[in-house]
Amino acid sequence: MSYQFHPSVLREYDIRGVIGETLGAEDARAIGRCFGTLLAADGGTCAAVGYDGRVSSTMLEEALVAGLNEVGIDVVRVGMGPTPMLYYAEASMEDVHGGIQITGSHNPSNYNGFKMVFRGRPFFGADIQKLGEMAAGATWVAAQQQGTSCRRDILAEYVERLTAPLAGLDPQQLSQLRIGWDAGNGATGPALIELTRRLPGEHHLLFIEVDGHFPNHHPDPTEEKNLADLRMLVAEKKLDFGIAFDGDGDRIGAIDGEGRVIWGDQLLMIYAEDVLRDVPGATIIADVKASRALFARVEALGGKPLMWKTGHSLIKSKMKETGAPLAGEMSGHVFFKHQYYGFDDALYAAIRLISASVRLGRSVTALRGEMPALMNTPELRFQVDESRKFAVVDEVKVRLAAAGADVNGIDGVRVSTADGWWLLRASNTQDVLVARAESSTQAGLDRLLAEVDAQLAASGLVRGPQAGH
């Protein structure tokens, strides 16, 4: 029988919806059948399945496993944990050919969804649309034999792998570190407990109990208000720095010992210095939202900076194409191919921050303090009709070309001026336009935002109230 997904759930990078309204058990079962059919057609026989700590996750997991088994795919159930633990299972187990994590990421508690990996590559865009077509046409295979299902606890093995970057570092230096951690009641909690037990030094943990209602704060470390508890902990205990995670552990947030946020592009500046010592001249990738200071820093360190489209699946694909050892996004996704697997893992990124600080011989606070002081906006997100969002960006491109502006059009428009730069792009996942600007002075920043507003006005839009993620 054919099956129709709600039109809003098949997104660019994942599948996501509201439980009981746009997403439920039957969707999970259909995803299992269709994904399993594609895997079998490619010679795959086994998929790993994991889930986050949301209330609806176990229900979706049961249905997803049933769908995969129905089309003859064996399933290794790795249980509750962060998304990167599922990625690790897929990358490290020889008998596993694909993986699906049930997660609502940083969305509100009534959301859930699915992130997928297929034969070691991200499964997104046209792949996800293909699942919808297959479901509508009921084109899943009728298996000769039901697949099997087994449980495999890989948490300890995964955590052990996370600690590898600390091998060979001065134990004395590591033992002096004092770090704060905020799991935000997300899926990283159990892994974080295990990890900090194995680490030298002093560790103070917040909100490690997995709770799908997120009672303390929303698990999105890219919003500064969600770092308030961590900032207070670091200040009270006089810690060296603090680390925070999103709901499913694939995005990192950080603050230094003085309470300053270390944004995604600033973390990448630290990681790049460390990685380029090992891989001189390497390509380092960042998304179009990243600071000009990052690209300049990579160049100064002898690396090749590459600006690319926003979106974790797009970045991962570009890494494979270029062989880059390191990439990152403003949103806190950090990808290490250097000594790791190339997927976004915030727990691993936290360990790499510790090791980079020790290897570079400067504290995290000193590394943050060395960075140029620039004025920049956060992501300015505002609602625009779905049918207009890409058209508006195209109109802006045409006007800027006619004016002879210095434009990078890789993902929306990123305009460089004497004052700094500004960005306008359409979100791939929501009916939202995203703007950002950066300058060395407030006056410069005001001028850049005035340019953004003038371009929007020319397309009949006003930069309206902030839209949520």
N, C-alpha and C positions, 0 to 999 in steps of 0.2 A: 504493500500500500504506500502511496506517495505521502510525503509529509511536508508541510509548509512551516518554515521558521517565521517568527515575527520579523517584519522588514527592518526593524531597528537593531537587531542583535548581531548581525554578521558585519563586524567592523573591519577596519583596515589591518590591524595588528592582532586582533583576538576576537573572541565571541563574548558578548557582555549583555546582561539584561537585568530586569527587576524580577525577583523571585515571585511567582504567583501571578505576575502580570504579563511579562514578555518572555519569561524563561522558566522552565520546569523540567521534571524528570523525562518527559517524552522527547524534549529537545536533546537532552544528554544522550538518550538512547539512540536517537537519529544521528547525532554527531559520531558516536561510537561505530555505528554501522558504516557510515560514509567514509570516515577516516580509515577504518579498518580495511575497507574495500580498496582504497587507494594504496594502503601499505601492502596488502596482499598482491596487488597488481605489480608492485615494484619488487616483489620477492621477499617482503618482510613477513615475519611470522609472529612477532612479539612486540608489545608496547608496554611502557611503564606508565603508571597512573599515580598521581599524588593529589593532595588537596590542602587548602588553607584552613584557617580556624573559623570560618563563617558557619553560622547555624545551619545553613542549607547545604553545606559542602558534602556531607556524608550521603545525603539523599541523592545528590547529583552523581556522586562517585559510583554508587550501586548501579544506577541506570546506565552510566557510561560504560562500565565494565561489562554489563549485560549486552549492550549493543556491540561492543568489540568482540565478545565471545560468540555472539550470534553469527558473525561473518567469518568465524574460524581463527580469530587472532587470540593468542595466549596473552595474558596480562600479568605483569609483575606489579603488585600494589605496594607502593613504598610508604603509604600512609600520610599522616598529617605532617607538613613541614613547609619550609619556604620554597618558592618556585625554583630557585637555583639548585635545590637538592634534587628536584625532579630532572632538571637539565643534567646534573651530575650523573644521575642514574642512567640516563640515555647515552651520555658520552662515554661512561666507563664500563658499562656492562656489555660484554661481547654478544650476548644473546638477545639484546634489546635493539629494535630498529626504529622506534619512534616513541614519542612521549606526549602525554597530555596532563597539564596541571589545572585543577579546578580552583579558580581564584577570582575574587572581585577586586584584586589589587588594592588601590587606595580609594576605591569608590565607597559610598555610604553602605551601611551594614545590610540593607535590603537588596543589594546588588550581588550578583555572582557571575562567573564566566569561565572561559577556557583559554589557556595559552598552550600552543602546540609546537612541537619540534618533529621534523620528519627526516630520517636518515642524516641526522647531524646538521640539518640546515633549518633556518626559521620557516615556519609555515604561516603565510600571511597573504594579504591582498587577493590576487586571483585564486590562490589555493582555498581561501576561506569561502569565496563566492562559489567555487566549485562544489563545496559541501552542500550549499543551498540548492544548486542545480540538481545534484545527485538525489537529494532528499525529495525534491519536487517530482523527479522522474522515477523514483523508487529504483535507482540503478545500483543498488548494493548487491553484493554477491550472495548467492545461496550456498552456504558452506557445506561441504560433504560431512564435516565434523565440527562440533562445537569447540571453541577455544577453551583453554584451561585458565584458572586464576589462582595465583599464589601470593602470599604476603612475604615481603623481604624487608627487614629492618636495616636501613643503610645509614641511619643518623650518625652513629659512631664513626663509621668509615668516612663519611662525608666531612665530619668535623675534623678528623685527623688530617684529611687532605688539605683543609683550609689552613692548617698551621705550618705547612711546608715552607713558606717564605721566611719563617723565623729561624730555620735551621742554619747554623753557622754564624748567627749574629751573637754579639757579646752578651752573655747571660746577665752580667752585672748591669748593663744599661737597660735591658728589658725588665729586670726586676725592680728598677726604680720608677717605672711608669705607673701613673695613677690615672685611670680612665673611667669615664661615665658612659653608660649604655642605656638606650631607651628603645625597647622592643615595641612600644605602642600597643600592647595587647594583640599584636599580630602573630603571624605564623613562625616568626624567627625565635620566639621565646625559648622553646626547648633546646634548639641548636645553640642559642646564645649561652644558656646555662652550661651546656657541655663544653662549649668553646672556652669560656672564661675560666672554667675549672682547670683547663690545660695550659692556660697562659701564665707566664710569670708576671709579677707586678700586682697592683691593687686594683680591683674592679668593683664598681658600684652600679647595680642594675635596677632599672625602672620598668614597671609594667610588663613583666615577663610572663604573666598568666595569660594564656590564649583566651580571648573573649571576643567573639564575633560581633558584640554590640559596641566595642571600643569605648568603654566607659570613661577613660581618662582624657584622651584627646584623639582627634582624627589621625589615622596613621599615614600622613603625607608630610615627609620631612622637608619638602621644598617650600612649604608655607611657614613663614617665620613664627607665626603664633603657635604652631605645633611643637616648636623647640623650647617653649617657655620652661617646662619642667626640667628639661635637660640642662638648660642654661642656669637655672636655680641650683641644681645639684652640683654642677661644676664650680659655681661661685661659692657655695656653702662649704664644700669639701676641699676647695682649692686644688681641683684636679688639673691635669695637663691638657686634656681636651675631652670632647664628648662626641659620641656617634649615635645616630638615630636611623631607624629603618621604616620603610613603608609596610603596608599590610602583608605583602607576600615576599618581602626580603630581596627584591631585585633592584631597589633604589636606596641609595645612601644619602644621609644628611650629616653634617658635621659642624661643630663649633670649636673654636680654639679656647685656650685657657683664660682669655679675656672676655669670652662670651660672644666674640665676633663669628658670624656665620661664615663657613667656608663653602661657597656655592659650588655647583657641579663643575664649572669651568676652572675654578680655582683649585679644586682637588686635582683636576687633570694636569694643571701646571706642576704640582708636586710629583704626581706619578710620572709625568713625562721626563722630568729631570732624572729620576731614578732609572727609568727604563732606557733612556738614551745613553746612559753610561754603559749599559750592557749591549745595546743594539745601536751603535752610532749611525746617524743618518737615516734612521727609520721614519716611516710615515706615521703620523699621529692624527687621528680623525676626531673632529668635533662637529657638533651640529650648528646650524645657522644662527642659533640663539646665543652662541658663546661669545665671550668678550674678545675684543681685538687684542687685548693684552695676552691672551692665551696663544693665539697664532704667532704673535711677535716673539713670545717666550720660546716656543718650540723652535722657531727659526734661529733664535740666538743660541740655543743649545745644540744647533747643528742638525736638527730634525727637519722633516718635510711636513709642514702643517697642511691638512686637507679639510676644507669645509664641506660638510655634506648635509643631506636632508635630515630633518628631525624624524624620529621614529626608531625604536630599538631594533625592529626587524630590518629596516633599511640600512642602519649602521652596521649590523652584523653581516649583512650581505656584502656591503662595501669592504669590510675588513677581509672577508674571504677573497674578494677580487684583488685587493691591493697587497695582501700579506701584512697589513699593519699589526704591530704587536699590542697596540693600545688604542682605545677609542672611548669617547664619553659624550654625554649629553647634559645640558643644563638641568634636566629633570632628575639627575642623580643616577641614571643608568651608567655604569662604568664597565667596560669590556676589556679584560686582559687575555690576550692570546699569548703574551709573554709568560712563560712558565705555568700557563693554565689553559682552559679550553676555549676561550673566546666568547663565552656567554656572560651576561650581566648578573653579577653576584655581589650583593652589598656586604655580606659577611666577609667574603674574600677581599673586597675592596678595603674593608676596615683593617684587615691584617696587613694589606699592602701599604696602608697609611702608616701603621706602626713601623713596618720594616723600612719604608722610605725615610722616615724621620731618623731612625738609627743609622742607616747606611749613609745618609747625607750629612749626618753629624749636627743637625739642627732640630730644635724642638718644633712641634707642629705650630705652636704660637709664633715662633721666629719665622718659620716658612710662610705663614699667613701674613705676618707683618712686613715681609719684604715685597709684597705684591703692590703694584701701582694703585694709588687711591683714585678710583674712577667713580663718576656719578652714573648710576644706571637705574632704569626702572625694573620692577619685576615684570613677569609676563603680564601684559595687559590684555585680558580676554574679554571680548564682548560679543553678544548675540547678534547674528545676522541671518537672514533667511537662507536656508540650505541651497536654494536655487541661485542665490546671488553670490555666495562666498568666493567661489573660484573666479567668477566673472569680474568681480570688483578688483581682485589682484591683477587680472589680465588688463583691465582698463588702466590701472596705476602703472603697469609695465609700459604700456604704449605711451602714456604721457611722459614718463621719465625718459624713455628712449628719445622722444622728440626734443626733450629739454637737454639732452646730452649728459645726463647724470651718470655717476659711477655706480653701476648696479650689478650685483651678483643675483642671478635669477634661478639659482639651483633649486630653491624651495621658497616660493613667494618672491618678495623683493627685499634684498638687503642693500641699503644705499649708504655708501661711504661719502662723507663730506669733510671739510676742514675742521668741523666741530666734533666729529665722531662718526657714529653710524646709527641708522634706524632700520627696523625690520617690520614688514607686514606680510603675514602668511595666513592661509586658510588651514584650519585644523582638519586633519584627515578623519577624525573620529566624532566630531560634534559640529553643530551649526554655529560655529564660532570663528571669528577672526582674531588673530593673535598679533599684538604689536610689542615691540621692545626697542629701547633706545639707550645709547651710552655716550657719555662725553666726559671730558676732564673737568668741566665746570658746570655749575647749576644753570648759568645763562645759556651755555651751549646745549644742555639737555632740554631746556625750555624751547629753544629754537628748533631742535630736532622734532620734538613733540608737536610743535606748531606745523611743521612740514607734513607729519603724519595726518594731522587733522585737516589740513588743506587738501590733501589727496583724497581723504575720505569724503570731504564735503563735495569735491568735484564729481564723486560717484554717488552723491545724494545720501551719504551716511554721516552719522555723528558717532564719535567714540563713546558708546553708551555705558551703562552700569556694568560692573565686572560680572562676568559669567563664571560659574563654578566649573570644576573639572568634570 
